[in-house]
Amino acid sequence: MLLLLLLLLLLLLLLLLLLLLLLLLLLLLLLLLLLLLLLLLLLLLLLLLLLLLVLLLLVLLLPPPPPPPPPPPRLLLLLLLLLPLLLLLLPLLLLLLLLLPLLLLLLLLLLLLLLILLQTSTTTTTTTTTTTTTTTTTTTTTTITTTTTTTTTTTTTTTTTTTTTTTIHSDKKRIHTMAATTTYSPYRGACMFYKQPLFLWDFNHNCSCLSPTHIFRSPVMK
């Protein structure tokens, strides 16, 4: 019985020892794990330090960044602002280009109308001048005939009225009224240059011929 008890005790002791060993092993494992974790942390720190060093080296060794580009000039800004206006004006310019030939055609038509009007006016003026020339020729023929008749009548009256020249000068009003009222007055002369009969009361011999070689012939007053 004693042996059994001793054996049991021994077994218990062995078990306890085993348990203690196991515990020790576990503790060792835990310590190893902790050491591994610490090592990992140290490695991470080292990596971070290395990265920082690399960044510092890059900052120090690399050249500085280039300066920022200058702002765009004012002309470009103005062009950018004017672009919408130009886009709006483009259809207007196209319309003007389309209307230009029409305007030119209208101008040509107006010029043709003006030319036609000028031609018609010139033809009318030529016809009027021809008619006036015919009328003037007829009037000159009539005046020539009247001057011939007056010369014939005055030749008959000069024999009787040579002594009455002073009375004609003194009685201008009577001669004026006679000459103004009667066309067949004996007190009438003629311009030999223009062939135009003149009344005797026109003592200044005013004639429409306006020539410096005006010749006035009157059978009554010489």
C-alpha positions as CSV (number, residue, x, y, z in Angstrom):
1,M,0.0,0.0,0.0
2,L,2.8,2.2,0.8
3,L,4.4,1.5,-2.5
4,L,1.3,2.4,-4.3
5,L,1.0,5.6,-2.5
6,L,4.6,6.4,-3.3
7,L,4.0,5.5,-6.9
8,L,1.0,7.8,-7.0
9,L,2.9,10.6,-5.5
10,L,5.7,10.1,-7.9
11,L,3.2,10.2,-10.7
12,L,1.7,13.3,-9.4
13,L,5.0,14.9,-9.1
14,L,5.9,13.9,-12.6
15,L,2.6,15.3,-13.9
16,L,3.3,18.5,-12.0
17,L,6.8,18.6,-13.5
18,L,5.3,18.1,-16.9
19,L,2.8,20.8,-16.4
20,L,5.5,23.1,-15.3
21,L,7.6,22.2,-18.3
22,L,4.7,22.9,-20.5
23,L,4.1,26.2,-18.9
24,L,7.7,27.1,-19.3
25,L,7.5,26.1,-22.9
26,L,4.5,28.3,-23.4
27,L,6.2,31.1,-21.7
28,L,9.1,30.7,-23.9
29,L,6.9,30.6,-26.9
30,L,5.2,33.8,-25.8
31,L,8.6,35.4,-25.3
32,L,9.6,34.4,-28.7
33,L,6.5,35.8,-30.2
34,L,7.0,39.0,-28.4
35,L,10.5,39.2,-29.6
36,L,9.4,38.6,-33.1
37,L,6.8,41.3,-32.8
38,L,9.5,43.7,-31.6
39,L,11.7,42.8,-34.4
40,L,8.9,43.4,-36.9
41,L,8.3,46.8,-35.3
42,L,11.9,47.6,-35.5
43,L,12.0,46.6,-39.1
44,L,9.0,48.8,-39.8
45,L,10.6,51.7,-38.1
46,L,13.8,51.2,-40.0
47,L,11.8,51.1,-43.3
48,L,10.1,54.3,-42.4
49,L,13.4,56.0,-41.6
50,L,14.8,54.8,-44.8
51,L,11.8,56.2,-46.7
52,L,12.2,59.5,-44.9
53,L,15.9,59.6,-45.8
54,V,15.1,58.8,-49.4
55,L,12.5,61.6,-49.5
56,L,15.0,64.0,-48.0
57,L,17.6,63.0,-50.5
58,L,15.2,63.5,-53.3
59,V,14.2,66.9,-52.1
60,L,17.8,67.9,-51.6
61,L,19.3,66.4,-54.7
62,L,16.6,66.9,-57.3
63,P,16.5,70.3,-59.1
64,P,13.8,72.8,-58.1
65,P,10.5,72.6,-60.0
66,P,10.2,75.0,-63.0
67,P,8.4,78.3,-62.4
68,P,4.8,78.5,-63.3
69,P,4.0,79.5,-66.8
70,P,3.3,83.2,-67.3
71,P,-0.3,84.4,-67.6
72,P,-1.7,84.6,-71.2
73,P,-1.2,88.0,-72.9
74,R,-4.0,90.5,-73.2
75,L,-4.4,90.1,-76.9
76,L,-5.3,86.4,-76.5
77,L,-7.8,87.3,-73.8
78,L,-9.3,89.9,-76.1
79,L,-9.5,87.4,-78.9
80,L,-11.1,84.9,-76.7
81,L,-13.7,87.5,-75.7
82,L,-14.3,88.5,-79.3
83,L,-14.7,85.0,-80.6
84,P,-18.5,84.9,-79.9
85,L,-19.0,88.2,-81.5
86,L,-17.1,87.1,-84.6
87,L,-19.2,83.9,-84.7
88,L,-22.3,86.1,-84.6
89,L,-21.0,88.4,-87.3
90,L,-20.1,85.6,-89.7
91,P,-23.7,85.0,-90.9
92,L,-24.1,88.7,-91.5
93,L,-21.0,88.8,-93.6
94,L,-22.2,85.9,-95.6
95,L,-25.5,87.6,-96.2
96,L,-23.7,90.8,-97.3
97,L,-21.6,88.7,-99.7
98,L,-24.7,87.2,-101.2
99,L,-26.4,90.6,-101.5
100,L,-23.5,92.4,-103.2
101,P,-24.2,91.1,-106.7
102,L,-27.8,92.1,-106.3
103,L,-26.8,95.6,-105.3
104,L,-24.5,95.8,-108.3
105,L,-27.3,94.8,-110.6
106,L,-29.5,97.4,-109.1
107,L,-26.8,100.1,-109.6
108,L,-26.4,99.0,-113.2
109,L,-30.1,99.3,-113.8
110,L,-30.2,102.7,-112.3
111,L,-27.4,103.8,-114.6
112,L,-29.2,102.5,-117.6
113,L,-32.3,104.3,-116.6
114,L,-30.3,107.6,-116.2
115,L,-28.7,107.1,-119.6
116,I,-32.2,106.5,-121.2
117,L,-33.5,109.6,-119.5
118,L,-30.6,111.7,-120.7
119,Q,-31.0,110.5,-124.3
120,T,-34.7,111.3,-124.2
121,S,-34.0,114.7,-122.8
122,T,-31.4,115.4,-125.5
123,T,-33.7,114.3,-128.2
124,T,-36.5,116.6,-126.9
125,T,-34.0,119.5,-126.7
126,T,-32.9,118.9,-130.2
127,T,-36.5,118.9,-131.4
128,T,-37.3,122.1,-129.5
129,T,-34.2,123.8,-130.9
130,T,-35.2,122.8,-134.4
131,T,-38.6,124.2,-133.9
132,T,-37.2,127.4,-132.4
133,T,-34.9,127.8,-135.4
134,T,-37.8,127.4,-137.8
135,T,-39.8,130.0,-135.8
136,T,-36.8,132.4,-135.8
137,T,-36.4,132.0,-139.6
138,T,-40.1,132.8,-140.1
139,T,-39.9,135.8,-137.8
140,T,-36.8,137.1,-139.5
141,T,-38.6,136.8,-142.9
142,T,-41.6,138.7,-141.6
143,T,-39.4,141.4,-140.1
144,I,-37.6,141.8,-143.4
145,T,-40.9,142.2,-145.2
146,T,-42.1,144.7,-142.6
147,T,-38.8,146.7,-142.8
148,T,-39.2,146.9,-146.6
149,T,-42.8,148.1,-146.2
150,T,-41.7,150.7,-143.6
151,T,-38.9,152.0,-145.8
152,T,-41.4,152.4,-148.7
153,T,-43.8,154.3,-146.5
154,T,-41.2,156.5,-144.9
155,T,-39.8,157.5,-148.3
156,T,-43.2,158.8,-149.2
157,T,-43.6,160.7,-145.9
158,T,-40.1,162.3,-145.8
159,T,-41.0,164.8,-148.4
160,T,-43.8,166.2,-146.3
161,T,-42.4,165.9,-142.8
162,T,-38.9,167.2,-143.1
163,T,-39.8,170.4,-141.2
164,T,-41.4,168.6,-138.2
165,T,-38.2,167.0,-136.7
166,T,-38.1,169.4,-133.8
167,T,-41.7,168.7,-132.9
168,I,-40.9,165.0,-132.7
169,H,-38.1,165.6,-130.2
170,S,-40.3,167.9,-128.1
171,D,-43.3,165.6,-128.2
172,K,-41.7,162.3,-126.9
173,K,-44.7,161.2,-124.9
174,R,-47.0,161.3,-127.9
175,I,-44.5,159.3,-130.0
176,H,-44.1,156.9,-127.1
177,T,-47.8,156.3,-126.8
178,M,-48.1,156.0,-130.5
179,A,-45.2,153.5,-130.8
180,A,-46.4,151.5,-127.8
181,T,-50.0,151.3,-129.0
182,T,-49.6,151.0,-132.8
183,T,-47.4,148.5,-134.4
184,Y,-47.6,150.2,-137.8
185,S,-46.4,153.6,-136.5
186,P,-44.5,155.7,-139.1
187,Y,-42.1,156.7,-136.2
188,R,-40.2,153.5,-136.4
189,G,-36.7,152.5,-137.5
190,A,-34.7,149.3,-138.0
191,C,-31.4,147.8,-136.9
192,M,-29.4,147.0,-140.0
193,F,-27.3,144.4,-138.2
194,Y,-30.0,142.3,-136.6
195,K,-32.8,143.2,-139.0
196,Q,-35.0,144.1,-136.1
197,P,-37.5,147.0,-136.3
198,L,-37.2,149.6,-133.5
199,F,-39.6,152.3,-132.4
200,L,-38.4,155.9,-132.7
201,W,-39.0,156.6,-129.1
202,D,-36.1,154.4,-128.2
203,F,-33.7,157.3,-128.5
204,N,-30.8,155.4,-127.0
205,H,-31.1,152.9,-129.9
206,N,-31.3,149.9,-127.6
207,C,-31.3,146.7,-129.7
208,S,-31.2,143.1,-128.8
209,C,-28.3,142.4,-131.2
210,L,-25.8,143.8,-128.6
211,S,-23.2,144.3,-131.3
212,P,-20.6,147.1,-131.1
213,T,-21.3,147.8,-134.8
214,H,-25.0,148.5,-134.2
215,I,-26.4,150.6,-137.1
216,F,-29.8,152.3,-136.5
217,R,-31.5,153.7,-139.5
218,S,-34.6,155.8,-139.2
219,P,-36.3,157.6,-142.0
220,V,-37.6,160.3,-139.7
221,M,-34.7,160.9,-137.2
222,K,-31.2,160.6,-138.6
